[in-house]
């Protein structure tokens, strides 16, 4: 699990405790889905050619489900001068 996934679990626990709702795996699974991020390793072969290999590990994170109302991150990289 990534650190963000652990924070997402903690956030779910906090919301349930605040609303006095029992924690449930089914409730978390309905609101989130697992996002599997695979890693690719690029190697140089014996003849100098590039070889692409899949690694045996990956990162797992949770994102909000498609049909769930959720907070949206909003930010700007550049502000216009008034």
C-alpha positions in Angstrom: 0.0 0.0 0.0 1.1 3.5 -0.7 1.1 6.2 2.1 -1.9 7.8 0.3 -3.8 4.5 0.6 -3.2 4.3 4.3 -4.4 7.9 4.6 -7.5 7.1 2.6 -8.3 4.2 5.0 -7.7 6.5 8.0 -10.0 9.1 6.5 -12.8 6.5 6.1 -12.4 5.4 9.7 -12.6 9.1 10.8 -15.7 9.8 8.9 -17.4 6.6 10.2 -16.5 7.5 13.8 -17.6 11.1 13.4 -21.0 10.0 11.9 -21.3 7.2 14.5 -21.5 4.6 11.8 -20.0 1.1 12.2 -16.9 0.5 10.2 -17.5 -2.1 7.4 -15.4 -3.4 4.6 -18.4 -3.4 2.4 -18.9 0.3 3.0 -15.3 1.1 2.1 -15.5 -1.2 -1.0 -18.7 0.6 -2.2 -17.0 4.0 -2.0 -13.6 3.1 -3.4 -11.9 1.0 -5.9 -8.3 -0.2 -6.0 -5.9 1.5 -8.4 -3.1 -0.9 -9.4 0.0 1.0 -10.6 2.4 -1.4 -12.3 6.1 -0.6 -12.7 8.1 -1.1 -15.9 11.9 -1.6 -16.0 13.9 -0.6 -19.0 17.1 -2.6 -19.6 19.8 -2.4 -22.2 20.4 -5.7 -24.0 23.7 -7.4 -25.0 23.5 -5.8 -28.4 22.6 -2.4 -27.1 18.8 -2.7 -27.8 16.3 -1.6 -25.2 14.4 -4.3 -23.4 11.2 -3.6 -21.5 10.4 -5.9 -18.5 7.5 -5.9 -16.0 8.6 -6.0 -12.4 7.3 -8.4 -9.8 5.9 -5.6 -7.6 3.5 -2.7 -7.9 1.9 0.1 -5.9 -1.7 -0.2 -4.8 -3.8 2.9 -4.1 -7.5 3.6 -3.5 -9.5 6.1 -5.5 -13.1 7.1 -5.1 -15.6 5.1 -7.2 -17.1 6.5 -10.3 -20.7 6.8 -8.9 -19.6 8.3 -5.5 -19.9 11.9 -4.7 -16.5 12.9 -3.3 -14.3 15.9 -2.6 -12.5 17.2 -5.6 -8.9 18.6 -5.5 -8.8 22.0 -7.0 -5.6 24.1 -7.4 -3.9 26.4 -9.9 -0.4 26.3 -11.0 -0.4 29.9 -12.2 -2.6 32.9 -11.2 -3.4 35.7 -13.6 -2.4 39.2 -12.5 -5.3 41.5 -11.9 
